[in-house]
Amino acid sequence: MRENDAMDFPLQTYALADTSAIITPALLIYPEILNANIKATVRMVGGDPNRWRPHIKTAKLLAVVKDYIRDGIRQFKCSTTLELLTACEAGAGDVLVAFSMVGANADRLLAIAHDFPSTRVSVLVESESQAAFWLGTNVGVFLDLNSGMNRTGIGEGCTPQMLSLAKKLGASFRGLHWYDGHVSSVDPAERQRMAFEGYDKLMKVVAEMQSAGILIGEIITSGTPAAPYGYAYPGFSNASFIHRISPGTVVYNDLSSLRQLPGYGYQAAALVLASVISHPNAETITCDAGHKAVGVDSGVPNCAIAGHPELIPQKPSEEHLPIHVPAGVTAPAIGDKLYLVPRHVCPTVNNFDQALIVDKGKVVAIEPVNARGHESPLALQTA
């Protein structure tokens, strides 16, 4: 089954009245859909925006972070100093840099925290050497636990290490971070089983820490695929700590998240406008949105085409996206515009310097993708 099978992306939802002045490929963002996606996630967490700490690696735009804040979400996650800076400039109340910061990266984070004292900035650690850097600063600390993803964090069976770190951190210790991004199977029952099994392990750690007299202020779990199960897990309800889920993709959504989370009212809110530039043979057209425009890290096909489920994107190169045209289907002509729904929207947004904001078929604004890429390697010297 292709990734866009059983999905409906009506062209009338996304089509622009006039594309003649738009240089392609272009990132299009639809604020009405975006805001509906934010509201849908707040509904998922029982109407309590305090239960959601969205990761802004997807959102990237200062304007979108402000949309979150307008809807009552003031706590965020991010991965880079540029994302942290964007969140602080938007007026975020609480930001966790959910990434191991060392060397000049840690120095820069500390400088941003100093410049925005009204934003509570925190960081992840998994070792004593990392923890020692933050002692005596205004930066809070979460312990990063390895949920089984085996990417970062303190592994299972290392509770004594966690106890020692939490005690040494003292008042700087804020809580535990459990990112279960590997819980991504399509079958909801299997995802819930995997997620709950992980949360059971996490709660054993919590019980041991609490028995040792350590106060846990917050526990953060659940990226997009596990988000409903993080909120639904019984052990997180009426607990002595604040529990928050942290999906970020849901602000825009993509083919993957829409398959993983049906029934929540989500729609794709960020598309790429592309132009057909070639018709190399009877069964192929090519558009100008290669993997420098639409992320390909989640596999091929890397997108679907709104209004054209019959067209099948093939493996892209840097600038070109060939598309298979089945026999009997009329191929779009050279110069025609296509609206591409990414399979993975996060790296797709990161490909663009600017986004066109679309309302009722018209471009109403151009917004910078503020947190695209990374800060200058010498940001401390230029700040």
C-alpha positions as MATLAB code, in Angstrom:
seq = 'MRENDAMDFPLQTYALADTSAIITPALLIYPEILNANIKATVRMVGGDPNRWRPHIKTAKLLAVVKDYIRDGIRQFKCSTTLELLTACEAGAGDVLVAFSMVGANADRLLAIAHDFPSTRVSVLVESESQAAFWLGTNVGVFLDLNSGMNRTGIGEGCTPQMLSLAKKLGASFRGLHWYDGHVSSVDPAERQRMAFEGYDKLMKVVAEMQSAGILIGEIITSGTPAAPYGYAYPGFSNASFIHRISPGTVVYNDLSSLRQLPGYGYQAAALVLASVISHPNAETITCDAGHKAVGVDSGVPNCAIAGHPELIPQKPSEEHLPIHVPAGVTAPAIGDKLYLVPRHVCPTVNNFDQALIVDKGKVVAIEPVNARGHESPLALQTA';
ca = [
       0.000    0.000    0.000;
       1.332    3.419   -0.947;
       1.757    5.998    1.820;
      -1.021    8.226    0.476;
      -3.578    5.429   -0.068;
      -6.886    6.039    1.770;
      -5.918    9.695    2.326;
      -7.790   12.572    0.778;
      -5.993   15.814   -0.014;
      -8.595   17.786   -2.001;
      -6.963   20.262   -4.347;
      -9.591   22.902   -3.536;
      -8.342   22.952    0.078;
      -4.866   24.035   -0.991;
      -4.972   25.567   -4.482;
      -3.885   29.163   -4.929;
      -5.896   31.440   -7.194;
      -2.717   32.788   -8.813;
       0.746   31.206   -8.750;
       2.296   33.238  -11.572;
       4.602   35.287   -9.318;
       5.774   32.429   -7.063;
       9.259   31.018   -7.523;
       9.123   27.265   -6.937;
       9.667   25.165   -4.959;
       7.894   27.168   -2.245;
       6.738   26.308    1.251;
       3.047   27.012    1.805;
       1.508   27.198    5.283;
      -2.242   27.324    5.864;
      -2.942   29.094    9.199;
      -6.597   28.083    9.425;
      -5.623   24.401    9.268;
      -2.592   24.948   11.508;
      -4.704   26.508   14.234;
      -7.261   23.704   13.935;
      -4.413   21.198   14.434;
      -3.306   22.986   17.602;
      -6.853   22.908   18.942;
      -7.186   19.219   18.029;
      -4.104   18.414   20.118;
      -5.417   20.399   23.066;
      -8.598   18.329   22.809;
      -6.443   15.173   22.829;
      -5.063   16.212   26.231;
      -8.489   16.757   27.722;
      -8.632   20.459   26.939;
      -5.654   21.235   29.190;
      -2.847   22.986   27.230;
      -0.596   22.549   30.265;
      -0.354   18.821   29.412;
       1.365   19.547   26.074;
       5.006   20.569   25.622;
       5.299   20.684   21.805;
       8.648   20.230   20.139;
       9.190   23.235   17.856;
      11.649   21.477   15.540;
       8.621   21.180   13.259;
       7.073   24.630   13.704;
      10.322   26.589   13.116;
       8.502   29.920   12.621;
       8.362   32.614   15.287;
       4.822   33.357   14.094;
       3.737   29.760   14.722;
       5.263   29.664   18.203;
       3.199   32.786   18.911;
       0.119   30.888   17.683;
       0.844   28.192   20.269;
       1.163   30.810   23.000;
      -2.070   32.493   21.949;
      -3.829   29.150   22.438;
      -2.493   28.791   25.974;
       0.613   26.656   25.354;
       3.603   28.290   27.008;
       5.977   25.351   27.492;
       8.046   23.914   24.645;
      10.832   21.558   23.640;
      13.536   22.263   21.086;
      16.844   20.840   19.870;
      19.054   23.752   18.803;
      20.148   27.089   20.216;
      18.426   28.807   17.287;
      15.137   27.094   18.158;
      15.642   28.129   21.778;
      16.275   31.719   20.740;
      13.141   31.722   18.567;
      10.989   30.370   21.412;
      12.367   32.947   23.840;
      11.781   35.783   21.390;
       8.193   34.580   20.931;
       7.590   34.912   24.677;
       7.663   31.257   25.716;
       7.455   30.757   29.459;
       9.356   27.470   29.671;
      11.673   25.799   27.138;
      13.521   22.498   27.445;
      16.440   22.040   25.076;
      15.914   18.319   24.591;
      19.390   17.688   23.310;
      22.784   17.087   24.902;
      24.574   20.430   24.970;
      28.359   20.404   25.359;
      31.226   22.814   24.756;
      30.384   26.051   22.946;
      26.795   24.845   22.474;
      26.341   24.751   26.244;
      27.971   28.182   26.596;
      25.587   29.618   24.021;
      22.547   28.078   25.724;
      23.636   29.632   28.988;
      24.003   33.027   27.305;
      20.486   32.844   25.840;
      19.053   31.845   29.226;
      20.792   34.861   30.743;
      19.384   37.194   28.069;
      15.799   35.967   28.581;
      15.338   35.694   32.347;
      11.535   35.544   32.034;
      11.822   32.229   30.155;
      12.575   29.173   32.261;
      15.251   27.338   30.279;
      16.214   23.716   30.947;
      18.519   21.139   29.432;
      19.020   17.351   29.366;
      21.905   15.511   31.021;
      22.874   11.864   31.392;
      26.267   12.086   33.130;
      27.964   13.787   36.072;
      30.268   15.791   33.811;
      27.275   17.217   31.952;
      25.395   17.923   35.168;
      28.346   19.713   36.768;
      28.336   22.405   34.070;
      24.844   23.595   34.989;
      25.261   23.743   38.770;
      24.999   27.298   40.028;
      23.375   28.568   36.819;
      19.793   29.634   36.151;
      19.262   26.630   33.853;
      17.109   23.738   35.032;
      18.036   20.112   34.384;
      16.046   17.049   33.304;
      17.573   13.585   33.349;
      17.464   12.016   29.909;
      16.393    8.366   30.104;
      16.939    5.789   27.376;
      13.431    4.558   26.525;
      14.752    1.744   24.355;
      15.357    3.946   21.330;
      19.098    3.667   22.090;
      19.899    7.136   20.865;
      20.691    9.014   24.082;
      19.964    8.763   27.779;
      20.616    6.717   30.904;
      19.885    3.047   30.282;
      17.604    0.622   32.052;
      19.010   -0.705   35.309;
      20.920    2.484   36.096;
      18.596    3.858   38.765;
      21.478    4.380   41.260;
      23.117    6.677   38.696;
      19.860    8.617   38.343;
      19.514    8.971   42.107;
      23.075   10.234   42.413;
      22.651   12.766   39.619;
      19.328   14.070   40.949;
      20.777   14.536   44.431;
      23.840   16.379   43.132;
      21.677   18.658   41.029;
      19.575   19.644   44.038;
      17.230   22.516   43.251;
      18.323   22.480   39.589;
      16.725   19.047   39.082;
      13.360   19.412   37.356;
      12.350   15.947   36.255;
      12.665   13.109   33.750;
      12.622   13.031   29.962;
      11.470    9.821   28.214;
      11.338   10.125   24.436;
       9.821    7.003   22.913;
      10.133    7.946   19.256;
      10.619    4.322   18.255;
       6.981    3.601   19.172;
       5.869    4.262   15.622;
       4.182    1.145   14.241;
       1.050    1.882   12.256;
      -1.166   -0.436   14.285;
      -2.619    1.598   17.195;
      -3.004   -1.387   19.516;
       0.648   -2.323   19.075;
       1.747    1.263   19.655;
      -0.287    1.464   22.845;
       1.127   -1.836   24.078;
       4.702   -0.697   23.422;
       4.109    2.735   24.918;
       2.446    1.414   28.096;
       5.183   -1.189   28.536;
       7.735    1.620   28.468;
       5.740    3.808   30.852;
       5.505    0.906   33.304;
       9.324    0.790   33.349;
       9.474    4.551   33.753;
       7.091    4.492   36.720;
       9.314    1.938   38.489;
      12.149    4.450   38.239;
       9.836    7.168   39.528;
       8.846    5.029   42.506;
      12.492    4.359   43.418;
      13.404    8.033   43.164;
      10.427    9.102   45.250;
      11.266    6.446   47.864;
      14.705    8.026   48.075;
      13.097   11.374   48.865;
      13.704   12.956   45.471;
      11.005   15.344   44.281;
      10.160   14.949   40.583;
       8.522   18.072   39.253;
       7.766   17.000   35.697;
       7.862   13.967   33.432;
       7.946   14.454   29.658;
       7.075   11.601   27.299;
       5.560   10.786   23.934;
       6.429   12.180   20.564;
       3.778   12.218   17.864;
       3.170    8.451   17.329;
       2.735    7.761   21.067;
       1.006   11.016   22.007;
      -2.514    9.650   22.688;
      -1.106    6.827   24.802;
       1.080    9.106   26.876;
      -1.956   11.132   27.810;
      -4.121    8.032   28.392;
      -1.625    6.098   30.541;
      -3.288    5.724   33.978;
      -0.082    6.198   35.975;
       0.290    9.749   34.686;
      -3.157   10.844   35.858;
      -3.517   12.565   39.238;
       0.203   12.041   39.870;
       2.401   14.045   42.212;
       4.285   15.392   39.182;
       3.220   17.262   36.062;
       3.107   14.950   33.051;
       3.347   16.374   29.549;
       3.378   14.823   26.108;
       5.585   16.429   23.467;
       4.379   15.856   19.878;
       5.545   18.533   17.453;
       4.705   17.211   13.992;
       0.980   17.629   14.648;
       1.130   21.393   14.168;
       1.507   20.847   10.395;
       1.130   17.066   10.028;
       2.409   14.924    7.164;
       1.716   11.569    5.553;
       3.283    9.683    8.467;
       1.481   11.480   11.302;
      -1.852   11.429    9.487;
      -1.611    7.641    9.143;
      -0.533    7.247   12.774;
      -3.202    9.509   14.292;
      -6.464    9.152   12.370;
      -9.678   10.353   13.937;
      -8.302   13.418   15.743;
      -9.306   15.911   13.065;
      -5.777   16.544   11.843;
      -5.055   17.886    8.362;
      -1.911   18.734    6.434;
      -1.123   22.412    7.034;
       2.265   22.721    5.281;
       2.735   21.813    1.615;
       5.359   22.435   -1.046;
       4.335   24.119   -4.274;
       6.268   22.699   -7.232;
       6.311   23.231  -10.992;
       6.302   20.526  -13.638;
       9.516   21.108  -15.590;
       9.860   18.043  -17.813;
       7.985   15.211  -19.480;
      10.879   12.837  -20.252;
       8.703    9.932  -21.366;
       5.074    8.876  -21.628;
       4.963    7.570  -18.058;
       6.999   10.236  -16.257;
       6.788   13.884  -15.393;
       9.400   15.718  -13.339;
       8.894   18.642  -10.974;
      11.403   20.992   -9.351;
      11.097   19.726   -5.760;
      13.902   17.256   -5.098;
      15.121   16.301   -1.661;
      16.494   19.818   -1.122;
      12.820   20.814   -0.952;
      10.872   17.789    0.337;
      12.517   15.625    2.993;
      13.324   12.077    1.944;
      14.622   10.673    5.234;
      11.387    8.731    5.867;
      11.494    6.885    2.562;
       9.967    6.879   -0.899;
       7.454    8.055   -1.924;
       8.453   11.119    0.073;
       5.194   12.949   -0.633;
       1.683   12.748   -2.042;
       0.183   15.131   -4.579;
      -2.980   16.952   -3.527;
      -5.803   16.303   -5.948;
      -3.795   13.662   -7.813;
      -3.675   10.373   -5.878;
      -3.067    8.586   -9.176;
       0.370   10.204   -9.585;
       3.144    8.324   -7.793;
       6.308   10.202   -6.724;
       9.534    8.303   -7.317;
      12.986    8.588   -5.736;
      14.084   12.242   -5.878;
      17.516   13.636   -6.608;
      18.706   16.958   -5.198;
      16.595   19.237   -7.401;
      14.339   16.863   -9.332;
      11.328   14.770   -8.329;
      10.257   12.299  -11.011;
       6.618   11.230  -10.821;
       5.108    8.129  -12.404;
       2.015    8.697  -14.524;
       0.017    5.440  -14.897;
      -1.228    4.388  -18.314;
      -4.473    6.090  -19.245;
      -3.872    9.064  -16.948;
      -3.464   12.514  -18.487;
      -0.112   13.921  -17.426;
       0.106   17.466  -16.079;
       1.706   19.790  -18.624;
       5.065   21.488  -18.301;
       4.478   24.621  -16.248;
       1.568   23.187  -14.264;
       1.744   23.497  -10.489;
       1.625   20.587   -8.046;
       0.892   20.740   -4.305;
       3.055   18.217   -2.459;
       2.142   16.817    0.962;
       5.421   15.716    2.622;
       5.855   12.303    4.162;
       8.066   13.949    6.818;
       7.315   17.613    7.268;
      10.018   18.528    9.832;
      13.073   18.396    7.517;
      10.910   19.764    4.714;
      10.202   22.993    6.601;
      13.906   23.178    7.472;
      14.716   23.363    3.740;
      13.170   26.809    3.306;
      14.199   30.326    4.337;
      10.678   31.672    3.995;
       7.108   30.402    4.103;
       4.150   31.759    2.179;
       1.103   32.105    4.416;
      -2.036   31.152    2.498;
      -5.600   32.112    3.384;
      -8.630   31.530    1.171;
      -6.513   30.780   -1.872;
      -4.284   33.839   -1.579;
      -0.808   34.497   -0.233;
      -1.441   36.941    2.619;
       2.038   37.101    4.165;
       5.620   35.937    3.885;
       7.175   34.745    7.140;
      10.808   33.850    7.794;
      11.520   30.282    8.886;
      13.347   31.720   11.880;
      14.725   28.518   13.392;
      15.910   26.953   10.135;
      19.326   25.332   10.393;
      21.703   26.447   13.121;
      23.164   29.609   14.541;
      26.516   30.942   13.384;
      29.362   28.699   14.632;
      30.686   31.836   16.322;
      27.355   32.926   17.782;
      28.904   33.683   21.181;
      31.306   36.151   19.602;
      28.652   37.827   17.455;
      25.802   37.910   19.999;
];
